[in-house]
Amino acid sequence: MILITTALGAVACSDPDRSASRFCGELAVDLPLLGGPFADGGDVDDLVDRYERLDRITPLAIDDEWHALTELVRLASEVDVADPESRQQLADTAYKTERSARDVAIWVETTCGLAMPDVVGVEGSVPVNIPTTMATLPPMSDAPVTSTP
């Protein structure tokens, strides 16, 4: 019994603080540097490092989504622009992570009060200051309501 308790204590102590307050605090410092511009390879390497560092402390609520963004940033830093296959892989990955980026942006805004760099893609842009549940609603129409089709 003592061995199990000791082992659980060691695991808990080695686990990073994944609280929203810690993540939001560190994100607030890094956020101005996440949107670029990126002048050289060193800037891109710094961006990858920031995403990876934040990935280690991301709250469980957005862990999978942030990890997907981290992988996208890492892949983008390694893309061979002369290779059409490499560019296509990046485009495919960007498309696949669009929803994750939107979910992260909404969570960061509602939880941290911060605005991630704009997420604009196939699905259009996400309006600012909206509750998470409204993010999936279709746009409202100004057309008058009628009972006939």
TORKE-607270 format. One record per atom (N, C-alpha, C): x, y, z. Coordinates in steps of 0.001 Angstrom, whole numbers, padded with zeros to 6 digits, always signed. Atoms other than C-alpha are relative to their C-alpha. Example, Ala and Ser with C-alpha at 12.3 -4.5 7.8 and 13.67 -1.06 7.14 Angstrom:
2
+000890-001190+000000
+012300-004500+007800
+000900+001200+000000
-000820-001190-000060
+013670-001060+007140
-000770+001090+000730
REM end
This chain:
149
+000825-001193+000000
+000000+000000+000000
+000870+001258+000000
-000887-001149-000069
+002824+002410+000831
+000666+000216-001357
-000635-000099+001306
+004494+001630-002496
-000929+000658-001023
+000971-000577+000926
+001323+002477-004445
-000184+001481+000283
+000172-001405-000368
+000830+005729-002534
+001215+000824-000409
-001227-000692+000387
+004456+006708-003118
+000071+000169-001509
-000029-000068+001456
+004204+005897-006824
-001002+001027-000525
+000995-000975+000423
+001005+007920-007203
+000445+001412+000333
-000512-001316-000383
+002585+010830-005353
+001092+000469-000942
-001084-000361+000925
+005637+010754-007621
-000555+000404-001360
+000616-000337+001283
+003444+010782-010730
-000683+001353+000085
+000698-001275-000155
+001345+013657-009407
+000986+001161+000055
-000985-001069-000108
+004444+015694-008588
+000697+000274-001325
-000685-000194+001269
+005949+015151-012031
-000934+000564-001072
+000970-000497+000957
+002738+016151-013820
-000021+001521+000063
+000001-001465-000030
+002829+019819-014881
-001369+000547+000402
+001236-000678-000346
+000226+022260-013641
-000734+000317-001301
+000776-000196+001226
-002405+022132-016382
-001252+000826+000273
+001161-000820-000336
-004734+024668-014810
-000233+001054-001070
+000346-001053+000957
-006556+027200-016916
+000736+001285+000340
-000659-001256-000368
-005030+030043-014915
+001471+000004-000409
-001402+000046+000417
-001466+028877-015581
+000109+000123-001515
-000033-000036+001459
-002142+028260-019267
-000317+001407-000508
+000389-001339+000446
-003898+031616-019685
+001108+001014+000273
-001087-000913-000331
-001059+033431-017920
+001170-000119-000961
-001124+000203+000921
+001620+031886-020097
-000384+000335-001437
+000464-000341+001340
-000471+032265-023239
-000025+001516-000182
+000046-001470+000091
-000947+035983-022486
+001371+000573-000334
-001362-000456+000283
+002837+036403-022560
+000396-000346-001432
-000419+000478+001328
+003308+034382-025769
-000912+000444-001143
+000989-000273+001045
+000188+035465-027648
+000448+001023-001038
-000425-000958+001032
+001672+038560-029328
+001012-000592-000991
-001029+000594+000852
+004381+036300-030787
-000512-001189-000817
+000544+001158+000716
+002057+033577-032118
-000520+000341-001382
+000582-000372+001270
+000721+035566-035047
+000964+000519-001041
-000984-000447+000972
+003947+036584-036727
+000151+001502+000022
-000601+000620+001181
+005371+038045-038823
+001258-000780+000352
-001155+000850-000196
+008116+035467-039124
+001009+000322-001088
-000981-000505+000964
+011158+036969-040774
+001004-001049-000440
-001003+001001+000372
+013491+033973-040711
-000268-001317+000716
+000149+001326-000590
+013927+030353-039682
+000053+000006+001515
-000081-000097-001451
+014829+031363-036143
-001334+000391+000617
+001330-000392-000470
+011432+033044-035733
-000951-001193-000024
+000862+001178+000132
+009715+029872-036929
+000353-001025+001077
-000419+000923-001055
+011769+027726-034544
-000517+000468+001356
+000528-000556-001250
+010772+030055-031693
-001502-000250+000112
+001440+000252+000005
+007116+029680-032700
-000293-001453+000374
+000181+001421-000304
+007369+025887-032630
+000285-000247+001483
-000335+000159-001418
+009054+026078-029212
-001118+000512+000904
+001096-000557-000808
+006241+028288-027856
-001197-000949+000017
+001132+000929+000060
+003528+025925-029079
+000293-001271+000790
-000347+001228-000722
+005377+022897-027681
+000005+000226+001510
-000016-000297-001430
+005914+024582-024307
-001429+000125+000531
+001397-000125-000411
+002230+025526-024093
-000716-001346-000078
+000604+001331+000143
+001315+022011-025262
+000199-000840+001258
-000285+000779-001216
+002914+020599-022102
-000847+000428+001191
+000802-000481-001133
+000642+022694-019835
-001451+000273-000378
+001357-000259+000464
-002560+022834-021879
-001017-000699+000887
+001063+000644-000783
-005679+022195-019770
-000649-001140-000789
+000584+001176+000652
-007378+018884-020502
-001188+000357-000885
+001176-000394+000783
-010448+020726-021866
+000334+000249-001468
-000393-000274+001390
-008489+021682-025006
+001314-000696-000363
-001282+000669+000210
-005528+019320-024821
+000139-000576-001407
-000076+000614+001333
-006286+017384-028008
+000032+001061-001098
+000076-001055+001008
-007132+020533-029948
+001308+000784-000065
-001266-000744+000007
-003996+022423-028851
+001122-000868-000563
-001033+000901+000514
-001859+019371-029585
-000062-000064-001529
+000148+000011+001462
-003288+019272-033127
+000613+001263-000608
-000588-001246+000494
-002281+022923-033582
+001517-000037+000107
-001452+000115-000174
+001185+022209-032220
+000598-000860-001106
-000475+000864+001077
+001605+019382-034715
-000053+000721-001346
+000104-000768+001242
+000420+021670-037525
+001145+001008-000110
-001088-000982+000011
+002941+024364-036562
+001331-000703-000248
-001240+000763+000210
+005706+021753-036374
+000116-000440-001461
-000011+000437+001393
+004750+020359-039794
+000268+001184-000937
-000214-001191+000836
+004612+023871-041283
+001456+000446+000037
-001408-000415-000103
+008119+024555-039994
+000925-000915-000793
-000825+000985+000699
+009390+021458-041807
-000382-000178-001471
+000475+000201+001368
+007515+021796-045116
+001089+000368-001007
-000919-000276+001103
+009601+021646-048272
-000822+000681-001084
+000827-000752+000944
+008082+024386-050420
+000233-000399-001454
-000279+000456+001364
+009706+022902-053526
-000653-001348-000296
+000583+001327+000157
+007945+019563-052962
-001527+000087+000064
+001462-000086+000012
+004270+019489-054043
-000664-000942+001007
+000566+000955-000955
+003624+016422-051872
+000083+000542+001430
-000184-000590-001326
+005000+018187-048787
-000995+001147+000216
+000965-001106-000088
+002878+021271-049508
-001423-000533+000144
+001342+000567-000081
-000211+019097-049999
-000262-000589+001380
+000151+000563-001347
+000379+017289-046710
-000288+001121+001004
+000244-001140-000884
+000536+020664-044956
-001415+000540-000203
+001354-000498+000271
-002652+021843-046677
-001056-000938+000573
+000943+000978-000543
-004463+018625-045727
-000061+000082+001519
-000052-000080-001457
-003314+018909-042120
-000648+001289+000485
+000618-001278-000370
-004344+022568-041964
-001523-000108-000080
+001448+000191+000147
-007794+021642-043230
-000556-000844+001146
+000454+000893-001067
-008093+018829-040666
+000003+000671+001371
-000104-000626-001321
-007121+021098-037772
-000796+001306+000100
+000762-001250-000040
-009409+023998-038668
-000993+000016+001164
+000974+000066-001105
-012091+022877-036190
+000714+000118+001342
-000774-000109-001242
-009462+022454-033470
+000402+001447+000263
-000401-001399-000151
-008232+025991-034100
-001173+000858+000456
+001194-000741-000404
-011763+027327-033785
-000363-000293+001444
+000326+000376-001382
-012410+025382-030582
+000980+000636+000981
-001009-000640-000856
-009147+026663-029086
-000285+001494+000100
+000250-001442-000002
-009953+030249-030112
-001188+000350+000888
+001195-000255-000818
-013388+030089-028495
+000310-000253+001476
-000337+000306-001391
-012059+028426-025315
+000907+001077+000575
-000944-001018-000478
-009198+030930-025007
-000731+001312+000263
+000719-001259-000205
-011562+033863-025421
-000926-000078+001211
+000960+000086-001092
-014204+032615-022996
+000669-000281+001336
-000659+000361-001246
-011758+031274-020401
+001079+000993+000397
-001146-000866-000289
-008746+033574-020664
-000290+001469-000272
+000267-001373+000389
-010331+036694-022112
+000995+000515-001023
-001007-000347+001006
-007716+036649-024884
-000515-000379-001382
+000385+000316+001379
-008124+036614-028655
+001182-000637-000711
-001010+000677+000806
-006118+034068-030603
+000059+000691-001362
-000036-000531+001369
-004921+035103-034065
-001208-000517-000775
+001211+000347+000754
-007839+035041-036526
+000073-001400-000574
+000144+001312+000604
-009059+031655-037656
-000969+000170-001153
+000833-000147+001189
-010339+032019-041201
+000357-001140-000933
-000275+001132+000867
-010704+029031-043449
-001213-000370-000811
+001080+000504+000838
-013114+026894-045361
-001359+000351+000584
+001288-000236-000649
-015871+027435-042799
-000290+001473+000248
+000197-001420-000260
-015478+031234-042657
+000615+000382+001327
-000609-000462-001241
-014429+033323-039685
-000947-000215+001171
+000776+000149-001222
-015572+032897-036088
-000178+001377+000614
+000201-001295-000636
-017205+035986-034583
+000580+000012+001410
-000576-000158-001324
-015660+037317-031390
-001119+000156+001027
+000928-000167-001127
-017424+037276-027995
-001292-000781-000157
+001185+000835+000080
-019813+034400-028587
+000157-001191+000917
-000087+001214-000813
-020651+031551-026244
+000310-001198-000879
-000394+001190+000740
-019277+028170-027301
-001187-000663-000675
+001161+000694+000564
-022766+026750-027871
-000539+000709-001227
+000496-000729+001155
-023555+029484-030382
+000910-000130-001206
-000968+000070+001099
-020470+028797-032486
-000461-000918-001119
+000430+000951+001017
-022247+025982-034316
-001363+000338-000589
+001302-000367+000538
-025533+027773-034991
+000148+000646-001365
-000071-000650+001312
-026295+028837-038571
-000269+001494+000161
+000248-001433-000091
-026379+032574-039283
-001488+000290-000047
+001402-000407-000010
-029661+034331-038627
-000308+000770-001279
+000413-000679+001211
-031623+035729-041549
-000814+001239+000348
+000814-001198-000165
-033160+039184-041872
-001321-000123-000748
+001224+000197+000785
-035887+037759-044104
-001191-000162+000935
+001190+000150-000838
-039432+037967-042732
-000403-001467+000105
+000454+001370-000232
-040839+034779-041265
-001375-000155-000644
+001285+000291+000637
-043665+033288-043337
-000375-001434+000287
+000458+001370-000261
-045785+030209-042909
-000054-000819-001277
+000008+000741+001246
-045648+029268-046582
+001417-000109-000536
-001354+000165+000528
-042530+027851-048232
+000265+000828-001217
REM end
